[in-house]
């Protein structure tokens, strides 16, 4: 945001830190909106500018924070869209054998978040009682040296996020086959197989953990390739969450979907 938008704008107009006025910032927002940036994006720019100027005030480089006196753009409310029965069936068919087939299945069948799906472990699956526990997650965060990395966490967003879900027969059979394939891949890759994430369900053929951003990016490519209507990966979960109670519903209780999962 700084390198591509904020710094070039103020540098070109020779607006110094000591001279910046609220009108300068307000004009910046108007300029960026006219360029085609969304109000949500420009609001993020506002947060960067305001935080920067707040630090400048603390360091006594300027007397006041000009960003405190401007009107930031109003955020646009996002209206989630989700697939109907035929669209979900088409998605399942297109996802057969693809790298993110497993994340798609768990998002579509149980309405799990991306972080919850990637955090699923084999010891969370009770095959005897046909129950799967959601108690871990994988998120993007910064390491000690400042690099963006994937982080495995045992702490959930809230206590209600920790829950147990029934394993329907389709998912039960799918997981059994997936476990067999992972063991087969471990033998195939030999010394090159990554055993760090042996406990995790969502791994690549070489044993490496599937990355959060990769799921979202590949999902859009999958939709493009197969001519499917564009939604966000996160939108797969919306039909299964009640806004007030947050109860997760089984997809079989909502739709009668044909079994297109590759087993």
RANOR-V359236 format. One record per residue. N is the residue number from 1. RES is the residue in one letter. PHI is phi in whole degrees, 0 to 359 (NA if undefined). Layout:
N & RES & PHI
N & RES & PHI
//
This chain:
1 & X & NA
2 & X & 290
3 & X & 293
4 & X & 270
5 & X & 241
6 & X & 294
7 & X & 299
8 & X & 301
9 & X & 297
10 & X & 286
11 & X & 292
12 & X & 299
13 & X & 266
14 & X & 54
15 & X & 267
16 & X & 278
17 & X & 303
18 & X & 288
19 & X & 253
20 & X & 298
21 & X & 239
22 & X & 306
23 & X & 297
24 & X & 294
25 & X & 289
26 & X & 298
27 & X & 293
28 & X & 298
29 & X & 299
30 & X & 298
31 & X & 296
32 & X & 290
33 & X & 294
34 & X & 293
35 & X & 288
36 & X & 115
37 & X & 290
38 & X & 284
39 & X & 305
40 & X & 297
41 & X & 292
42 & X & 294
43 & X & 296
44 & X & 293
45 & X & 299
46 & X & 300
47 & X & 298
48 & X & 294
49 & X & 298
50 & X & 297
51 & X & 295
52 & X & 297
53 & X & 291
54 & X & 297
55 & X & 293
56 & X & 296
57 & X & 294
58 & X & 298
59 & X & 276
60 & X & 62
61 & X & 277
62 & X & 223
63 & X & 274
64 & X & 215
65 & X & 269
66 & X & 298
67 & X & 290
68 & X & 287
69 & X & 250
70 & X & 253
71 & X & 264
72 & X & 284
73 & X & 300
74 & X & 282
75 & X & 293
76 & X & 275
77 & X & 283
78 & X & 274
79 & X & 262
80 & X & 294
81 & X & 242
82 & X & 219
83 & X & 280
84 & X & 272
85 & X & 301
86 & X & 294
87 & X & 291
88 & X & 294
89 & X & 298
90 & X & 295
91 & X & 294
92 & X & 301
93 & X & 295
94 & X & 291
95 & X & 275
96 & X & 305
97 & X & 77
98 & X & 278
99 & X & 299
100 & X & 246
101 & X & 302
102 & X & 297
103 & X & 303
104 & X & 297
105 & X & 298
106 & X & 288
107 & X & 291
108 & X & 283
109 & X & 276
110 & X & 236
111 & X & 68
112 & X & 282
113 & X & 288
114 & X & 303
115 & X & 296
116 & X & 290
117 & X & 297
118 & X & 292
119 & X & 270
120 & X & 295
121 & X & 241
122 & X & 295
123 & X & 284
124 & X & 271
125 & X & 260
126 & X & 260
127 & X & 293
128 & X & 292
129 & X & 261
130 & X & 54
131 & X & 226
132 & X & 237
133 & X & 259
134 & X & 256
135 & X & 215
136 & X & 225
137 & X & 208
138 & X & 236
139 & X & 230
140 & X & 269
141 & X & 205
142 & X & 262
143 & X & 280
144 & X & 297
145 & X & 270
146 & X & 90
147 & X & 280
148 & X & 280
149 & X & 223
150 & X & 274
151 & X & 237
152 & X & 266
153 & X & 233
154 & X & 268
155 & X & 270
156 & X & 269
157 & X & 302
158 & X & 207
159 & X & 296
160 & X & 289
161 & X & 287
162 & X & 279
163 & X & 207
164 & X & 245
165 & X & 236
166 & X & 285
167 & X & 273
168 & X & 289
169 & X & 302
170 & X & 298
171 & X & 290
172 & X & 303
173 & X & 293
174 & X & 297
175 & X & 292
176 & X & 299
177 & X & 291
178 & X & 296
179 & X & 296
180 & X & 295
181 & X & 295
182 & X & 295
183 & X & 295
184 & X & 293
185 & X & 295
186 & X & 299
187 & X & 289
188 & X & 295
189 & X & 280
190 & X & 59
191 & X & 292
192 & X & 276
193 & X & 285
194 & X & 268
195 & X & 266
196 & X & 302
197 & X & 247
198 & X & 301
199 & X & 283
200 & X & 266
201 & X & 281
202 & X & 267
203 & X & 231
204 & X & 283
205 & X & 306
206 & X & 272
207 & X & 93
208 & X & 288
209 & X & 287
210 & X & 291
211 & X & 277
212 & X & 304
213 & X & 295
214 & X & 296
215 & X & 300
216 & X & 295
217 & X & 294
218 & X & 293
219 & X & 301
220 & X & 294
221 & X & 295
222 & X & 296
223 & X & 296
224 & X & 299
225 & X & 298
226 & X & 254
227 & X & 64
228 & X & 270
229 & X & 298
230 & X & 282
231 & X & 223
232 & X & 279
233 & X & 302
234 & X & 299
235 & X & 291
236 & X & 297
237 & X & 268
238 & X & 299
239 & X & 293
240 & X & 252
241 & X & 242
242 & X & 282
243 & X & 308
244 & X & 269
245 & X & 267
246 & X & 61
247 & X & 287
248 & X & 274
249 & X & 256
250 & X & 289
251 & X & 299
252 & X & 293
253 & X & 275
254 & X & 253
255 & X & 237
256 & X & 259
257 & X & 258
258 & X & 295
259 & X & 276
260 & X & 250
261 & X & 283
262 & X & 286
263 & X & 240
//
